[in-house]
C-alpha cells in the first residue's frame, strides 16, 4: 500500500509537471501577442484525453486519476482560451474546437445514457481512453523520423522527454500495481518514445555544438 501511495504521488507530480510545459507556450503568446509559432491541436487533443480519463477516474473512484486530469483539463482550457485570444485564424480554431465539443458530447451521451453503469461501461471507456492515449504518444514518431534524416535535434525538448519518461513510467507502474491494463498498457509507448528521444540526443546533440541542441516545444 505504501508503494502504491508513492506511485500515486509520483503520477501526480510528474504528470502535472508535464502538463505545465504548456506554460512556456502561454508565456510566448503573451510576449509576442501572437499564436503564430504555437500549435493548437496538442492543447485540444490533450484536453479531450484529460476529460476522458477524468470520467474514467470518476467511474472507478480513483482519486489520483481524478485529481491529475482535473488539473490537466483546467490547464489545457487555459491554453486553448489564450490561443483563441491571440490567434489570427479564429475561424479555423473555432471549427476545430466545435468539432471536439461535438465529439465530446457524443461520447458522453453514449457512455452515460446508452451504457448502464458497471464493468461494461468502465471497460469500453477504458479502451477508448487507452487507444486515444497511445495515439497521442505515437503521433510524434513522424517528427522523430525526420530528425533522424536531418541529424538535428533543435526542435526536440530534452526536459519534455525526461518529463514524459517519468510520467509514463510512473503511470505504467501504477496501473501494474492496480492490475488495470487500461492504465498500464497505453503509457508503455510513452516510455518507448522517450527512450528514442534520449537516443537521438545522444546520437546528434554533439553534431552542432555551437548551436543550441534543443528548445522547449509543445508535445
C-alpha positions as CSV (number, residue, x, y, z in Angstrom):
1,X,0.0,0.0,0.0
2,X,2.9,2.4,0.8
3,X,4.4,1.8,-2.6
4,X,1.1,2.4,-4.3
5,X,0.8,5.7,-2.4
6,X,4.3,6.6,-3.5
7,X,3.4,5.8,-7.1
8,X,0.2,7.9,-6.8
9,X,2.2,11.0,-5.7
10,X,4.8,10.3,-8.4
11,X,2.0,10.2,-11.0
12,X,0.5,13.5,-9.7
13,X,3.8,15.4,-9.6
14,X,5.3,14.2,-12.9
15,X,2.0,14.5,-14.9
16,X,1.2,18.0,-13.6
17,X,4.8,18.9,-14.4
18,X,4.4,17.6,-17.9
19,X,1.1,19.5,-18.4
20,X,2.8,22.7,-17.1
21,X,5.2,22.7,-20.1
22,X,2.4,24.4,-22.0
23,X,3.1,27.5,-19.8
24,X,6.1,28.1,-21.9
25,X,3.9,28.5,-25.0
26,X,1.5,30.6,-23.0
27,X,4.3,32.9,-22.0
28,X,5.5,33.1,-25.6
29,X,2.0,34.0,-26.8
30,X,1.7,36.8,-24.2
31,X,5.1,38.2,-25.0
32,X,4.6,38.3,-28.8
33,X,0.8,38.9,-28.7
34,X,0.6,36.2,-31.3
35,X,0.0,32.4,-31.6
36,X,1.8,32.0,-34.9
37,X,4.6,29.7,-33.6
38,X,2.4,27.7,-31.3
39,X,0.4,24.5,-32.2
40,X,-3.3,24.4,-31.3
41,X,-4.2,20.7,-31.8
42,X,-1.9,19.4,-29.0
43,X,-3.9,21.6,-26.5
44,X,-7.2,20.4,-27.8
45,X,-6.4,16.7,-28.0
46,X,-4.7,16.7,-24.6
47,X,-7.9,18.3,-23.1
48,X,-10.1,15.6,-24.6
49,X,-7.7,13.0,-23.3
50,X,-7.8,14.5,-19.8
51,X,-11.6,14.7,-19.8
52,X,-11.9,11.1,-20.9
53,X,-9.5,9.9,-18.2
54,X,-11.3,12.1,-15.7
55,X,-14.6,10.4,-16.4
56,X,-12.9,7.0,-16.1
57,X,-11.4,8.0,-12.8
58,X,-14.8,9.2,-11.5
59,X,-16.4,5.9,-12.5
60,X,-13.6,3.9,-10.9
61,X,-13.4,6.2,-7.9
62,X,-9.7,6.7,-8.4
63,X,-8.6,9.9,-6.7
64,X,-5.3,10.0,-8.4
65,X,-6.8,9.9,-11.9
66,X,-9.5,12.5,-10.9
67,X,-7.0,15.0,-9.4
68,X,-4.4,14.7,-12.2
69,X,-6.9,15.0,-15.0
70,X,-8.9,17.8,-13.4
71,X,-5.7,19.9,-13.2
72,X,-4.7,18.8,-16.7
73,X,-8.0,19.7,-18.2
74,X,-8.0,23.1,-16.4
75,X,-4.6,23.9,-17.8
76,X,-5.5,22.8,-21.3
77,X,-8.6,25.0,-21.2
78,X,-6.4,27.9,-20.1
79,X,-4.0,27.3,-23.1
80,X,-7.0,27.0,-25.5
81,X,-8.6,30.2,-24.4
82,X,-5.2,32.0,-24.6
83,X,-4.6,30.6,-28.1
84,X,-8.1,31.7,-29.3
85,X,-7.4,35.2,-28.0
86,X,-4.1,35.6,-29.7
87,X,-4.6,33.6,-33.0
88,X,-5.4,35.2,-36.3
89,X,-7.1,32.0,-37.6
90,X,-10.1,32.3,-35.3
91,X,-12.5,30.6,-37.8
92,X,-10.2,27.5,-38.2
93,X,-9.6,27.3,-34.4
94,X,-13.3,27.7,-33.7
95,X,-14.2,25.0,-36.2
96,X,-11.7,22.6,-34.6
97,X,-13.0,23.4,-31.1
98,X,-16.6,22.9,-32.2
99,X,-15.8,19.5,-33.7
100,X,-14.1,18.5,-30.5
101,X,-17.1,19.7,-28.5
102,X,-19.5,17.6,-30.7
103,X,-17.2,14.6,-30.3
104,X,-17.1,15.0,-26.6
105,X,-20.8,15.4,-26.3
106,X,-21.5,12.4,-28.4
107,X,-19.1,10.3,-26.3
108,X,-20.8,11.5,-23.1
109,X,-24.2,10.6,-24.5
110,X,-23.1,7.1,-25.5
111,X,-21.2,6.3,-22.2
112,X,-23.7,7.9,-19.9
113,X,-27.1,7.2,-21.5
114,X,-26.7,4.1,-23.7
115,X,-24.5,2.1,-21.3
116,X,-25.5,1.1,-17.8
117,X,-23.1,1.6,-15.0
118,X,-20.8,-1.4,-14.5
119,X,-17.9,-3.3,-15.8
120,X,-19.0,-3.0,-19.5
121,X,-19.2,0.8,-19.3
122,X,-15.8,1.0,-17.5
123,X,-14.2,-1.4,-19.9
124,X,-15.4,0.4,-23.1
125,X,-14.4,3.8,-21.7
126,X,-11.0,2.5,-20.6
127,X,-10.4,1.0,-24.1
128,X,-11.3,4.3,-25.8
129,X,-9.1,6.3,-23.5
130,X,-6.2,3.8,-23.9
131,X,-6.4,4.0,-27.7
132,X,-6.5,7.8,-27.6
133,X,-3.5,8.0,-25.3
134,X,-1.5,5.5,-27.4
135,X,-2.3,7.6,-30.5
136,X,-1.0,10.7,-28.7
137,X,2.2,9.1,-27.6
138,X,2.9,7.7,-31.1
139,X,2.0,10.9,-33.0
140,X,5.5,12.4,-32.7
141,X,7.1,9.4,-34.4
142,X,6.9,11.1,-37.8
143,X,8.8,14.1,-36.5
144,X,11.4,11.8,-34.9
145,X,12.0,10.0,-38.2
146,X,12.6,13.4,-39.8
147,X,15.1,14.3,-37.1
148,X,17.0,11.1,-37.8
149,X,17.1,12.0,-41.5
150,X,18.3,15.6,-40.8
151,X,20.6,14.7,-38.0
152,X,19.3,17.7,-36.0
153,X,17.6,17.8,-32.6
154,X,16.9,21.5,-32.5
155,X,13.2,21.1,-32.3
156,X,13.4,18.4,-29.6
157,X,12.8,19.2,-26.0
158,X,15.1,17.3,-23.6
159,X,13.2,18.4,-20.5
160,X,9.9,17.3,-22.1
161,X,11.4,13.9,-23.0
162,X,12.5,13.5,-19.3
163,X,9.0,14.6,-18.1
164,X,7.3,12.2,-20.5
165,X,9.6,9.3,-19.5
166,X,9.0,9.8,-15.7
167,X,5.2,10.3,-16.2
168,X,4.8,7.3,-18.5
169,X,6.9,5.1,-16.2
170,X,5.0,6.1,-13.0
171,X,1.6,5.5,-14.6
172,X,2.7,2.2,-16.0
173,X,3.8,1.0,-12.6
174,X,0.7,2.5,-11.0
175,X,-1.5,0.6,-13.5
176,X,0.5,-2.6,-12.9
177,X,0.0,-2.3,-9.1
178,X,-3.7,-1.8,-9.6
179,X,-3.8,-4.6,-12.3
180,X,-5.5,-2.1,-14.5
181,X,-4.3,-2.7,-18.0
182,X,-6.2,0.3,-19.4
183,X,-3.8,2.5,-17.4
184,X,-0.7,0.4,-17.8
185,X,-0.7,-0.5,-21.5
186,X,-1.3,3.0,-23.1
187,X,1.6,4.5,-21.1
188,X,4.2,2.0,-22.3
189,X,4.6,3.7,-25.7
190,X,5.4,6.9,-23.8
191,X,8.4,5.1,-22.3
192,X,9.5,3.8,-25.7
193,X,9.2,7.2,-27.5
194,X,11.1,8.9,-24.6
195,X,13.9,6.4,-24.9
196,X,14.0,7.1,-28.7
197,X,14.3,10.8,-27.9
198,X,17.2,10.1,-25.5
199,X,19.0,8.1,-28.1
200,X,18.6,10.9,-30.6
201,X,20.1,13.4,-28.2
202,X,23.0,11.1,-27.5
203,X,23.5,10.5,-31.3
204,X,23.0,14.0,-32.7
205,X,23.4,16.5,-29.9
206,X,27.2,16.9,-30.5
207,X,26.8,17.5,-34.3
208,X,26.4,21.2,-33.9
209,X,27.9,22.1,-30.6
210,X,28.0,25.8,-31.3
211,X,24.2,25.8,-31.7
212,X,21.6,25.1,-29.0
213,X,20.8,21.4,-29.1
214,X,17.2,21.7,-28.0
215,X,14.4,24.1,-27.2
216,X,11.1,23.6,-25.4
217,X,8.2,22.7,-27.7
218,X,4.7,21.6,-27.0
219,X,4.3,17.8,-27.4
